[in-house]
Amino acid sequence: DYDWVSGLTLHPLTVGDRILGRWRHSEAGRKWHLGEIRAVRLHHSAQASSTTTYDVDYDDGDQESEVDRRNIKGKESRPGDPPGVFILFKKTTGKELPAKAVADS
C-alpha cells in the first residue's frame, strides 16, 4: 500500500543505512528494492520548512537521487516502541526483522 507510513514514526537516515526503497519514488512503483543510503540532502526553502531527501544505491546496481523519506523503509518505529528501537530489514531478503535497539550515529 502506498500509505504504508500511517502510524509509524520515520526517523532520519544516515549514510550507510540499509533500506528498502521504492524505485522511481512514485505511487506506481509498488515494488520495494534493497539498497543503501549513499547521501543525505537537506533542502532549505524560504517559503517552506526544510526537507531532507536521500540518494540510494540499490543492490541491483541502480541508483536514485533525492528520494523522499516516505519512499524508503528503514529505521521506523511503531507507537509505543521505546526510544532507539527501530524496525529493520534483513539485508539479503528485505523481510522485516523484529524491532530492536539500534545505535544512532
Biotite code that builds the C-alpha atoms (Angstrom):
import biotite.structure as struc

atoms = struc.array([
    struc.Atom([0.000, 0.000, 0.000], chain_id="A", res_id=1, res_name="ASP", atom_name="CA", element="C"),
    struc.Atom([1.299, 3.457, -0.853], chain_id="A", res_id=2, res_name="TYR", atom_name="CA", element="C"),
    struc.Atom([0.345, 4.885, 2.546], chain_id="A", res_id=3, res_name="ASP", atom_name="CA", element="C"),
    struc.Atom([2.494, 2.400, 4.447], chain_id="A", res_id=4, res_name="TRP", atom_name="CA", element="C"),
    struc.Atom([3.766, 5.142, 6.769], chain_id="A", res_id=5, res_name="VAL", atom_name="CA", element="C"),
    struc.Atom([0.452, 5.569, 8.589], chain_id="A", res_id=6, res_name="SER", atom_name="CA", element="C"),
    struc.Atom([1.003, 5.136, 12.312], chain_id="A", res_id=7, res_name="GLY", atom_name="CA", element="C"),
    struc.Atom([4.799, 4.919, 12.054], chain_id="A", res_id=8, res_name="LEU", atom_name="CA", element="C"),
    struc.Atom([7.446, 7.427, 13.041], chain_id="A", res_id=9, res_name="THR", atom_name="CA", element="C"),
    struc.Atom([10.021, 7.866, 10.266], chain_id="A", res_id=10, res_name="LEU", atom_name="CA", element="C"),
    struc.Atom([13.423, 8.527, 11.808], chain_id="A", res_id=11, res_name="HIS", atom_name="CA", element="C"),
    struc.Atom([16.201, 10.302, 9.896], chain_id="A", res_id=12, res_name="PRO", atom_name="CA", element="C"),
    struc.Atom([18.515, 8.040, 7.946], chain_id="A", res_id=13, res_name="LEU", atom_name="CA", element="C"),
    struc.Atom([22.283, 8.272, 7.688], chain_id="A", res_id=14, res_name="THR", atom_name="CA", element="C"),
    struc.Atom([24.813, 7.329, 5.023], chain_id="A", res_id=15, res_name="VAL", atom_name="CA", element="C"),
    struc.Atom([25.336, 3.565, 5.019], chain_id="A", res_id=16, res_name="GLY", atom_name="CA", element="C"),
    struc.Atom([21.907, 2.653, 6.431], chain_id="A", res_id=17, res_name="ASP", atom_name="CA", element="C"),
    struc.Atom([20.424, -0.478, 4.842], chain_id="A", res_id=18, res_name="ARG", atom_name="CA", element="C"),
    struc.Atom([16.946, 0.237, 3.479], chain_id="A", res_id=19, res_name="ILE", atom_name="CA", element="C"),
    struc.Atom([14.139, -0.832, 1.189], chain_id="A", res_id=20, res_name="LEU", atom_name="CA", element="C"),
    struc.Atom([13.410, 1.835, -1.405], chain_id="A", res_id=21, res_name="GLY", atom_name="CA", element="C"),
    struc.Atom([10.508, 2.356, -3.775], chain_id="A", res_id=22, res_name="ARG", atom_name="CA", element="C"),
    struc.Atom([12.145, 2.704, -7.212], chain_id="A", res_id=23, res_name="TRP", atom_name="CA", element="C"),
    struc.Atom([11.374, 5.965, -9.022], chain_id="A", res_id=24, res_name="ARG", atom_name="CA", element="C"),
    struc.Atom([9.621, 7.158, -5.857], chain_id="A", res_id=25, res_name="HIS", atom_name="CA", element="C"),
    struc.Atom([6.139, 7.079, -7.282], chain_id="A", res_id=26, res_name="SER", atom_name="CA", element="C"),
    struc.Atom([2.814, 5.555, -6.300], chain_id="A", res_id=27, res_name="GLU", atom_name="CA", element="C"),
    struc.Atom([3.008, 3.349, -9.379], chain_id="A", res_id=28, res_name="ALA", atom_name="CA", element="C"),
    struc.Atom([6.305, 1.911, -8.118], chain_id="A", res_id=29, res_name="GLY", atom_name="CA", element="C"),
    struc.Atom([4.861, -0.544, -5.622], chain_id="A", res_id=30, res_name="ARG", atom_name="CA", element="C"),
    struc.Atom([7.871, -2.873, -5.525], chain_id="A", res_id=31, res_name="LYS", atom_name="CA", element="C"),
    struc.Atom([10.485, -2.342, -2.837], chain_id="A", res_id=32, res_name="TRP", atom_name="CA", element="C"),
    struc.Atom([14.189, -2.876, -3.552], chain_id="A", res_id=33, res_name="HIS", atom_name="CA", element="C"),
    struc.Atom([17.088, -3.469, -1.179], chain_id="A", res_id=34, res_name="LEU", atom_name="CA", element="C"),
    struc.Atom([19.710, -0.775, -1.050], chain_id="A", res_id=35, res_name="GLY", atom_name="CA", element="C"),
    struc.Atom([21.863, 1.553, 0.996], chain_id="A", res_id=36, res_name="GLU", atom_name="CA", element="C"),
    struc.Atom([21.782, 5.287, 1.685], chain_id="A", res_id=37, res_name="ILE", atom_name="CA", element="C"),
    struc.Atom([24.587, 6.948, -0.319], chain_id="A", res_id=38, res_name="ARG", atom_name="CA", element="C"),
    struc.Atom([23.936, 10.601, 0.584], chain_id="A", res_id=39, res_name="ALA", atom_name="CA", element="C"),
    struc.Atom([21.637, 12.767, 2.678], chain_id="A", res_id=40, res_name="VAL", atom_name="CA", element="C"),
    struc.Atom([20.470, 16.072, 1.162], chain_id="A", res_id=41, res_name="ARG", atom_name="CA", element="C"),
    struc.Atom([18.994, 18.895, 3.227], chain_id="A", res_id=42, res_name="LEU", atom_name="CA", element="C"),
    struc.Atom([16.919, 21.319, 1.139], chain_id="A", res_id=43, res_name="HIS", atom_name="CA", element="C"),
    struc.Atom([16.270, 24.802, 2.524], chain_id="A", res_id=44, res_name="HIS", atom_name="CA", element="C"),
    struc.Atom([13.373, 26.918, 1.322], chain_id="A", res_id=45, res_name="SER", atom_name="CA", element="C"),
    struc.Atom([12.418, 30.477, 2.226], chain_id="A", res_id=46, res_name="ALA", atom_name="CA", element="C"),
    struc.Atom([8.713, 29.658, 1.714], chain_id="A", res_id=47, res_name="GLN", atom_name="CA", element="C"),
    struc.Atom([8.549, 26.274, 3.442], chain_id="A", res_id=48, res_name="ALA", atom_name="CA", element="C"),
    struc.Atom([10.290, 24.285, 6.118], chain_id="A", res_id=49, res_name="SER", atom_name="CA", element="C"),
    struc.Atom([13.462, 22.396, 5.288], chain_id="A", res_id=50, res_name="SER", atom_name="CA", element="C"),
    struc.Atom([13.111, 18.964, 3.742], chain_id="A", res_id=51, res_name="THR", atom_name="CA", element="C"),
    struc.Atom([15.507, 16.049, 3.545], chain_id="A", res_id=52, res_name="THR", atom_name="CA", element="C"),
    struc.Atom([15.901, 13.620, 0.654], chain_id="A", res_id=53, res_name="THR", atom_name="CA", element="C"),
    struc.Atom([18.195, 10.651, 0.205], chain_id="A", res_id=54, res_name="TYR", atom_name="CA", element="C"),
    struc.Atom([20.363, 9.236, -2.561], chain_id="A", res_id=55, res_name="ASP", atom_name="CA", element="C"),
    struc.Atom([20.138, 5.439, -2.748], chain_id="A", res_id=56, res_name="VAL", atom_name="CA", element="C"),
    struc.Atom([22.425, 2.775, -4.193], chain_id="A", res_id=57, res_name="ASP", atom_name="CA", element="C"),
    struc.Atom([20.280, -0.294, -4.863], chain_id="A", res_id=58, res_name="TYR", atom_name="CA", element="C"),
    struc.Atom([21.759, -3.769, -4.578], chain_id="A", res_id=59, res_name="ASP", atom_name="CA", element="C"),
    struc.Atom([20.916, -4.499, -8.231], chain_id="A", res_id=60, res_name="ASP", atom_name="CA", element="C"),
    struc.Atom([23.258, -1.677, -9.336], chain_id="A", res_id=61, res_name="GLY", atom_name="CA", element="C"),
    struc.Atom([20.629, 1.016, -9.936], chain_id="A", res_id=62, res_name="ASP", atom_name="CA", element="C"),
    struc.Atom([20.997, 4.400, -8.290], chain_id="A", res_id=63, res_name="GLN", atom_name="CA", element="C"),
    struc.Atom([18.411, 7.017, -7.431], chain_id="A", res_id=64, res_name="GLU", atom_name="CA", element="C"),
    struc.Atom([18.759, 10.594, -6.174], chain_id="A", res_id=65, res_name="SER", atom_name="CA", element="C"),
    struc.Atom([16.593, 12.793, -3.972], chain_id="A", res_id=66, res_name="GLU", atom_name="CA", element="C"),
    struc.Atom([14.236, 10.071, -2.750], chain_id="A", res_id=67, res_name="VAL", atom_name="CA", element="C"),
    struc.Atom([11.606, 11.282, -0.294], chain_id="A", res_id=68, res_name="ASP", atom_name="CA", element="C"),
    struc.Atom([11.691, 9.619, 3.150], chain_id="A", res_id=69, res_name="ARG", atom_name="CA", element="C"),
    struc.Atom([8.180, 8.159, 2.761], chain_id="A", res_id=70, res_name="ARG", atom_name="CA", element="C"),
    struc.Atom([9.519, 6.109, -0.165], chain_id="A", res_id=71, res_name="ASN", atom_name="CA", element="C"),
    struc.Atom([12.176, 4.459, 1.986], chain_id="A", res_id=72, res_name="ILE", atom_name="CA", element="C"),
    struc.Atom([11.656, 1.750, 4.593], chain_id="A", res_id=73, res_name="LYS", atom_name="CA", element="C"),
    struc.Atom([14.268, 1.607, 7.330], chain_id="A", res_id=74, res_name="GLY", atom_name="CA", element="C"),
    struc.Atom([14.565, 2.900, 10.893], chain_id="A", res_id=75, res_name="LYS", atom_name="CA", element="C"),
    struc.Atom([10.849, 3.292, 11.574], chain_id="A", res_id=76, res_name="GLU", atom_name="CA", element="C"),
    struc.Atom([9.230, 2.833, 14.926], chain_id="A", res_id=77, res_name="SER", atom_name="CA", element="C"),
    struc.Atom([5.703, 1.970, 15.949], chain_id="A", res_id=78, res_name="ARG", atom_name="CA", element="C"),
    struc.Atom([3.666, 3.782, 18.595], chain_id="A", res_id=79, res_name="PRO", atom_name="CA", element="C"),
    struc.Atom([4.777, 2.567, 22.000], chain_id="A", res_id=80, res_name="GLY", atom_name="CA", element="C"),
    struc.Atom([8.248, 1.436, 20.888], chain_id="A", res_id=81, res_name="ASP", atom_name="CA", element="C"),
    struc.Atom([10.947, 2.601, 23.323], chain_id="A", res_id=82, res_name="PRO", atom_name="CA", element="C"),
    struc.Atom([13.284, 5.370, 22.097], chain_id="A", res_id=83, res_name="PRO", atom_name="CA", element="C"),
    struc.Atom([16.065, 3.990, 19.903], chain_id="A", res_id=84, res_name="GLY", atom_name="CA", element="C"),
    struc.Atom([14.103, 0.879, 18.852], chain_id="A", res_id=85, res_name="VAL", atom_name="CA", element="C"),
    struc.Atom([13.608, 0.662, 15.111], chain_id="A", res_id=86, res_name="PHE", atom_name="CA", element="C"),
    struc.Atom([12.095, -1.705, 12.570], chain_id="A", res_id=87, res_name="ILE", atom_name="CA", element="C"),
    struc.Atom([14.920, -3.146, 10.469], chain_id="A", res_id=88, res_name="LEU", atom_name="CA", element="C"),
    struc.Atom([15.058, -5.304, 7.369], chain_id="A", res_id=89, res_name="PHE", atom_name="CA", element="C"),
    struc.Atom([17.077, -8.407, 6.601], chain_id="A", res_id=90, res_name="LYS", atom_name="CA", element="C"),
    struc.Atom([19.966, -7.478, 4.307], chain_id="A", res_id=91, res_name="LYS", atom_name="CA", element="C"),
    struc.Atom([19.523, -10.357, 1.875], chain_id="A", res_id=92, res_name="THR", atom_name="CA", element="C"),
    struc.Atom([15.739, -10.637, 1.568], chain_id="A", res_id=93, res_name="THR", atom_name="CA", element="C"),
    struc.Atom([14.234, -7.360, 2.763], chain_id="A", res_id=94, res_name="GLY", atom_name="CA", element="C"),
    struc.Atom([11.973, -9.206, 5.204], chain_id="A", res_id=95, res_name="LYS", atom_name="CA", element="C"),
    struc.Atom([11.116, -7.269, 8.339], chain_id="A", res_id=96, res_name="GLU", atom_name="CA", element="C"),
    struc.Atom([13.050, -8.281, 11.416], chain_id="A", res_id=97, res_name="LEU", atom_name="CA", element="C"),
    struc.Atom([11.755, -7.885, 14.966], chain_id="A", res_id=98, res_name="PRO", atom_name="CA", element="C"),
    struc.Atom([12.168, -4.300, 16.163], chain_id="A", res_id=99, res_name="ALA", atom_name="CA", element="C"),
    struc.Atom([15.390, -3.887, 18.086], chain_id="A", res_id=100, res_name="LYS", atom_name="CA", element="C"),
    struc.Atom([17.603, -1.208, 19.530], chain_id="A", res_id=101, res_name="ALA", atom_name="CA", element="C"),
    struc.Atom([19.991, 0.415, 17.079], chain_id="A", res_id=102, res_name="VAL", atom_name="CA", element="C"),
    struc.Atom([22.715, 2.871, 17.973], chain_id="A", res_id=103, res_name="ALA", atom_name="CA", element="C"),
    struc.Atom([22.109, 6.155, 16.165], chain_id="A", res_id=104, res_name="ASP", atom_name="CA", element="C"),
    struc.Atom([25.408, 7.531, 14.935], chain_id="A", res_id=105, res_name="SER", atom_name="CA", element="C"),
])
